[in-house]
Amino acid sequence: MPIELSQRFFFDAAHTLERAHDSAPSRRVHGHTYHATVAVGPAGPLDAGMVVDLALLRAAIARVRERLDHHLLDEVPGLGRPTLENLCRFVFDHMADPRWTVQWVQVERPASGDACRLGR
């Protein structure tokens, strides 16, 4: 039976977004509190009954969070347009590690009810 371990974190960030609909507010610099969840599975057999030590997973998340928290997302190298979809891809890609397999990533903006999930 498949097993996965997940960890949730949040970050606050600002951005602008050029879009066809509701464009005026999106073009102005504005911010959100984002909630992200990363789920990982084992890269091989469970070590000591764990998918991965949570300390290792939390350290990897801290490195990703550091690149996003209190930043202007428009300026984050490798992110592209600061959409929920690109944030999911960014977190997914930057959580890669030989000690686990990233199963899925979800990024949400709870205040507006928006969410995006990227997974295998």
C-alpha positions as CSV (number, residue, x, y, z in Angstrom):
1,M,0.0,0.0,0.0
2,P,1.5,3.4,-0.9
3,I,2.5,5.7,1.9
4,E,3.2,9.4,1.9
5,L,4.2,12.1,4.4
6,S,3.1,15.7,4.1
7,Q,4.1,19.0,5.6
8,R,2.2,22.3,5.3
9,F,3.8,25.7,5.4
10,F,2.9,29.3,4.6
11,F,4.5,32.3,3.1
12,D,3.5,35.9,2.5
13,A,4.5,37.5,-0.8
14,A,3.5,40.3,-3.2
15,H,3.2,40.2,-7.0
16,T,1.7,41.8,-10.0
17,L,0.0,39.9,-12.8
18,E,-0.9,40.9,-16.3
19,R,-4.2,39.2,-17.2
20,A,-7.1,39.6,-19.6
21,H,-9.9,39.7,-16.9
22,D,-10.0,41.8,-13.8
23,S,-6.8,43.2,-15.0
24,A,-6.6,46.6,-13.2
25,P,-6.3,45.3,-9.6
26,S,-4.0,42.5,-10.7
27,R,-1.5,44.9,-12.4
28,R,-1.0,46.8,-9.1
29,V,1.4,45.3,-6.6
30,H,-0.6,43.3,-4.1
31,G,0.0,40.5,-1.7
32,H,-1.4,37.2,-0.4
33,T,-0.8,34.7,2.3
34,Y,-0.1,31.4,0.6
35,H,-0.4,28.0,2.2
36,A,1.5,25.2,0.6
37,T,1.5,21.5,1.3
38,V,4.2,19.1,0.1
39,A,3.6,15.3,0.1
40,V,6.5,13.0,-0.4
41,G,6.9,9.2,-0.7
42,P,9.9,7.0,0.0
43,A,12.7,6.9,-2.5
44,G,13.2,3.2,-1.5
45,P,12.4,1.0,1.4
46,L,11.3,2.7,4.6
47,D,14.2,3.6,6.8
48,A,13.5,2.9,10.5
49,G,9.8,2.9,9.6
50,M,9.8,6.5,8.2
51,V,9.3,7.9,4.7
52,V,11.9,10.5,5.7
53,D,12.9,12.1,8.9
54,L,10.7,15.2,9.3
55,A,13.7,17.3,10.2
56,L,15.1,16.7,6.7
57,L,11.8,17.5,5.0
58,R,11.3,20.7,7.1
59,A,14.8,21.8,6.3
60,A,14.1,21.4,2.5
61,I,10.9,23.3,2.9
62,A,12.6,26.1,4.8
63,R,15.0,26.6,1.9
64,V,12.1,26.9,-0.6
65,R,10.1,29.1,1.8
66,E,13.2,31.4,2.2
67,R,13.1,32.0,-1.6
68,L,9.4,33.1,-1.6
69,D,8.5,34.5,1.8
70,H,8.3,38.3,1.9
71,H,9.6,38.6,-1.7
72,L,8.1,40.2,-4.8
73,L,7.3,37.1,-6.7
74,D,7.8,38.9,-10.0
75,E,11.5,38.9,-9.2
76,V,12.0,35.3,-8.0
77,P,14.5,33.7,-10.3
78,G,13.0,30.6,-12.1
79,L,9.4,31.3,-11.1
80,G,8.1,32.9,-14.3
81,R,4.7,34.6,-14.1
82,P,3.6,34.5,-10.5
83,T,0.6,32.3,-10.9
84,L,-0.6,29.6,-8.6
85,E,0.3,27.1,-11.3
86,N,3.9,28.4,-11.5
87,L,4.2,28.5,-7.7
88,C,3.2,24.8,-7.6
89,R,5.8,23.9,-10.2
90,F,8.4,26.0,-8.5
91,V,7.8,24.3,-5.1
92,F,7.6,20.9,-6.7
93,D,10.8,21.3,-8.6
94,H,12.7,22.8,-5.6
95,M,11.7,20.0,-3.3
96,A,13.4,17.4,-5.4
97,D,15.7,15.3,-3.3
98,P,17.2,11.8,-3.7
99,R,16.0,10.8,-0.2
100,W,12.3,11.0,-1.2
101,T,9.9,11.3,-4.2
102,V,7.7,14.3,-4.3
103,Q,4.2,13.0,-4.8
104,W,2.3,16.3,-5.0
105,V,2.3,19.9,-4.1
106,Q,-0.7,22.2,-3.4
107,V,-0.6,26.0,-3.1
108,E,-3.6,27.8,-1.8
109,R,-4.8,31.3,-1.1
110,P,-7.3,30.6,1.6
111,A,-8.6,34.2,1.8
112,S,-9.9,33.9,-1.8
113,G,-10.5,30.2,-1.9
114,D,-8.1,29.6,-4.8
115,A,-5.9,26.5,-5.0
116,C,-3.7,24.6,-7.4
117,R,-2.4,21.0,-7.0
118,L,0.4,19.5,-9.0
119,G,1.2,15.8,-8.6
120,R,2.1,12.5,-10.0
